[in-house]
Amino acid sequence: MRLRLPRWAAVTAVLAVIAGAGTWTAVASDDPPPVHRADRMLDLDGARIDTSYFTGDADGRRPAVLLGHGFGGSKDDVRAQAEQLARDGYAVLTWSARGFGASTGEIGLNDPDHEVEDARKLIDWLAARPEVLLDKPGDPRVGVTGASYGGAISLLAAGHDGRVDAIAPQITYWNLADALFPNDVFKKLWAGIFFSAGNQPGAASAGAPGKAPAGKTAACGRFTPELCSLYERVAVSGKPDAAARALLEARSPSAVGSRIKVPALLVQGQSDSLFTLAQSDAMARTLTANGAPVAVDWISGGHDGGDRETERVERRISTWFDRWLKKDTSVDTGPAFRVSRTGGVDSTDGQATLRAATDDRYPGLTPGATDIPLAGPAQTFANPAGAAPPAVSAVPGLGGGVAGLSSLGVGLSLDFPGQHARFDAKPQDEPLRITGTPTVRTKVTSTATDGSAVLFAKVYDVGPDGRQQVLPAQLVAPVRVDGATAGKSVTLTLPAIDHEVEAGHRLRLVVAATDLGYASPSVPAAYTVAVEGPLTVPTAPGLDTQAAALPWWVWGLPLLGLAGAAALLLTARRRTAAPAPDPALAAVPLQITGLSKKYKGGDRYSVKDLTFRVEQGQVLGLLGPNGAGKTTTLRMLMGLITPDEGEIRVFGQAIRPGAPVLSRVGSFVEGAGFLPHLNGRENLDLYWKATGRPAQDAHVDEALRIANLGNALDRAVRTYSQGMRQRLALAQAMLGLPDLLILDEPTNGLDPPQIREMREVMIRYAAGGRTVIVSSHLLAEVEQSCTHLVVMDRGQLVQAGPVAEITGSGDTLLVTLGEAVPDALVEKVGALPGVATATRTDGGILVRLDTLDPTALIGELVGLDVPLTGVGPHRRLEDAFLTLIGGGAA
Amino acid sequence: MSPLLDTPTAPATAAPVESAPGYRAGRTLPLRVEALRQWKRRRTLIMGGILVALPFVLLIAFAIGGDQDGGRNGRITLMDTATASGANFAATSLFVSAGFLLVVPVALFCGDTVASEASWSSLRYLLAAPVPRSRLLASKLTVALAYSAAAMILLPLVALAVGTVAYGWGPLRLPTGGAVPAGDAVLRIGIAVAFVFASQLVTAGLAFWLSTRTDAPLGAVGGAVGLTIVGNVLDAVTALGDWREYLPAHWQFAWIDALQPQLEWGGMVKGTAISLTYALVLFALAFRGFARKDIVS
């Protein structure tokens, strides 16, 4: 017996494989290791600082991480990251900075004497913890990270405290004065948002309103008076002054830049008009010069919004600390320079997809320059009175979506006619990837009384139609020009971007007089701008765009599917090899041995233990009533169904589904099977072609002659009568003159002349040495055309042998006479030796033989001059058949 | 009466002869023969007719409807740019038909192929010819997939021709803005069609498997279409969350990613992976089941 799995088992197994992966992840994320959190208020230098300390389950001393929060937030914002770091094996301390969250004190914008000092005290506190790994007493192994405000404190802590071992500042500033007063232009919108974020009534002041220091205007909120007045002064004048610049610079990481020498992962946003890529570029240059390992990571989003890639960035920070705090040299800290590039939108979830471009070194903002000539005459344009209406580029707070859209070919940016100059380049012949800051030399002339001008330079990517224009990352570069009454050469440094200009697109330099995000002079003036040189565009050819990361299952599932498919097919293979051919039976057309078949769901055997043999040249009649198992036997013979037991051999070859020896068998079983839309000729032609055998072996003409369809051959088979189909099917069965021809009820639907013709065909076919098996319940037909019989009933063999043997039993013969004979003659016949009796009946003389055989009897009868016309078995086959199957013989 | 009887040749009686002269299992049911068997069927021709006619129907609809600037609820679809160029028209035709119309030919060609032979009783004669069962399925599957692919190529091809005559040869204007040059656009539409075909492999697999399980051609076709609809319904259940990613229907419109300014492969690769996975298993089930099936039709 062969192994047979139930079909559902296979399906279930495959589904289990498909579902398995999902189950594993679900289990993995089900039960994260617990993280312990301890909240404490620490009194540090006149302020109560709200802290949370996170530790995981690990034993022993471990490195610590200080995790700062962004401006306007609190320690609660970073709790999730803190817990993850704790799980990763760090002792994590978060705190709300002075003036934020539940901490008291005033906001000093990371004042070295206050906020930075707080951070130093927190490191002292960490050094006293028993679970924190120490480099030496009082010096814990500690890293600092955080975004924006928290990123700046990372840099500052490293600059002010030698105990810090690694940092990972994100989207933060190097020089706050440069960030808020770029090129001496006041970034009024962002500064305003920044200032008001520090002005929100926090938990501390809300809980204790009386605590607000007296003598401060309400507008100052929690800012120190010094910073408050700085902001108000600059905001009112619209122009930064030297004192303001000096104060902000003193509090910036750049002030202690030369002292920051620890490994730093610098994460900066591309959609960030507040802290631009130029800020992280300054960090990278200084830290690299200091000899510190530096990696730069330009994320897609930023303060203007967009995808901050939080999950990936946090994972990378964790890895960074694994390398530099745990000193695990086996981890890969990632490329030295990585840029997230926006691909298209994934339409299934509406998300823009990101791809990484990486380089093993950070090339800075002015790598591999390409010069692109700009065309356009000198243009004069107006600075409108009151600086309104302003041109629009990045819009903080709203800009998120907008900056993100620019990479998708859509953007919201606006330049008012008459308020800007523009210079177009030729369309690109091939795509150009800008990575860094383009520069261009221009000549600026101003009619302002002091000869100054505030200009906003931007580079658009203009589509082939000349109208669709996109401002990469929505960024503009403001510049203040002084002493330009008589014209002054100015090199404009445009915003750092990573942007691809497609072939057919062109670059357009626009120099505008206003921008919504910045303060510009409200006194009207006319500016004239001319380009003095090409647009120098940096490219970073070393940056390789990686394919977008795809989940494991994109490759895994088809492989699993393939494995499942292979498993399904391999387990279906029979274990037993095909039985070897039996040379002894090579000339035996059919040998059936012990054949049994029970249909699935059937209550009894359709064929049971059937054994018979057909010799060459026989016309074998397979006889039986309906349900005797004739057709089932023939189906097994054709390899259509598999026997449960037993064996069928045709010319010595065992029959399996599709056994090649079936090509020596022609069959017509259970009616015709044709393609109804094709005509008879096409059906035969395509059937023969389907056998793959040479066309000349088909003997189509002979077969067609048997079919005798005439013109109907060229009609679609669906129009045929039952008899026509039948004849066509017989022709199909005889195609190629098979050595064994199997015909199941071949005369159904034929008219009497055709039946007779059919009979002759079979007899003569077999006479040629071929073999024919005919199944039928038309007994007369079998009687007249078959040489041998197999009688079946209820699936079992009843009798097999030559027709005469079964029908006549050599017993009683009917001698039909041409004319009446005298009684004496009948008596003479009865007296012949070997004849038992002879009696007269209706049709002639009934002779019961004793020892004489029928042939000898005929000789004797002729000798007696009996006018016989025929001698036949008296017990007609019908009677024999009924007797054999035990029905109606009683 | 029959000359075949006058030229009898007795079978050789010496060594066992494994098969008739000239018979080789690997040569049975050649693809060309199977393609011819299917070609003249009415359903093939009707399906082709529908796919050819659809662009003309759309063309007439746009001609009657005229410009439609008002009331589109701020949502921009390919419909809005349909008449911009031949390429746009082809993309729009694909857009309106990919969801359902293109499922039908795949289900039809793959679902009908074995079941209809069973219902005509011609299957048993092929198997007794004998065409080995796996060879029969391989030929039938290849031809059914080829016909499916042809149906999918036919629609956008006719639409491109019709659209080019009606609206001119021009760049593909994208609904989100921007344009793809005409030559590039044809390539993009080609990628989209290729993905639609790949994403329909699961329907093909399902239909083909059902086709080997039943003798009723309509049962196989209807079953495949029905289960595709069930997939769409399940995909609409957002509560399933990430599990929907494993539904083939989830990715059926990922080919639109080929028609945005920046060609985005992610969704199409994922959709192909899912579809291929299901299809492989279903094809294997079909071969496995058919290899051991009792053919009683």
Interface residues (C-beta under 8 A of the other chain):
Chain A: R4 R7 A10 V11 V14 I18 G22 T342 G343 G344 V345 D346 S347 T348 T353 L408 G409 V410 G463 P464 D465 Q468 E502 G504 A548 L550 P551 W553 V554 W555 L557 P558 L560 G561 L562 G564 A565 A566 L568 L569 T571 A572 P581 D582 P583 L585 A586 A587 P589 Y599 K600 Q616 R635 M638 G639 L640 I641 T642 F651 G652 Q653 P657 G658 A659 P660 V661 L662 S663 R664 V665 S667 V669 E670 G671 A672 G673 F674 L675 P676 H677 L678 L686 Y687 K689 A690 T691 G692 R693 P694 D697 H699 D701 E702 A703 R705 I706 Q732 M734 G736 L737 P738 D739 E757 E760 V761 R764 Y765 A767 G768 G769 R770
Chain B: M1 S2 P3 L4 L5 P8 T9 A10 P11 T13 A14 A15 P16 V17 E18 S19 A20 P21 G22 Y23 R24 A25 G26 R27 T28 L29 P30 V33 E34 L36 R37 K40 R41 R42 W120 S121 S122 L123 R124 Y125 L126 L127 A128 A129 P130 V131 P132 R133 R135 P171 L174 T176 G177 G178 A179 P181 D242 W243 Y246 H250 W251 F253 A254 I256 D257 Q260 P261 Q262 L263 E264 W265 G266 G267 V269 K270 G271 A273 I274 L276 T277 Y278 A279 L280 V281 F283 A284 L285 F287 R288 G289 A291 R292 D294 I295 V296
